[in-house]
Amino acid sequence: MTIKVGDKLPSVELRTPGEKGPQTLSTEELFSGRRVALFAVPGAFTPGCSQTHMPGFVVNADRIFEKGIDQIACLATNDAFVMNAWQREQNAEQILMLSDGNGDFIRQLGLELDATAMGMGIRSRRFALIANDGVVEWLGVDAKGVNQSSAETLLGQL
């Protein structure tokens, strides 16, 4: 079942790049008492993610923060090392990079994408959400392209 507006986000441990390597970050720690804009991509360094999705959030980060968001986070099923390299390549220092390497979080959200036919395993569907204290306020999921989960669409919800 796919998560929906009004649902509480599941409790999962994710990884994030740190100065001394990957660090564990629980979703409770990330979302508790904060308003977070989270967007998820099928894969770091993939064309749509690198050319459209991430750049939209980098360019619009200040506007998103001005609208009352405490944290912008990007989630992928890549490992934290890949997320760190992609963050540097995208000049996305203001965005918290999250690794859901085993897909635990996306499976609990019901937003997994089976990309095994393309040799990519289980990935995340492309989506964005706004969560307030861990409760989903808004959710945009793309069937194709980057429309429902773009930074511009998310800004329109704030």
Buried (B, 14 or more C-beta within 10 A) or exposed (E): EEBEEEBEBBEBBBBBBEEEEBEEBEBEEBBEEBBBBBBBBBBBBBEBBBEBBBBBBBEBBEEBBEBEBEBBBBBBBBBBBBBBBBBEEBEBEBBBBBBBBBBBBBBBBEBBBEBEEEEBEBBBBBBBBBBBEBEBBBBBBBEEEBEBBBBEBBBEBB
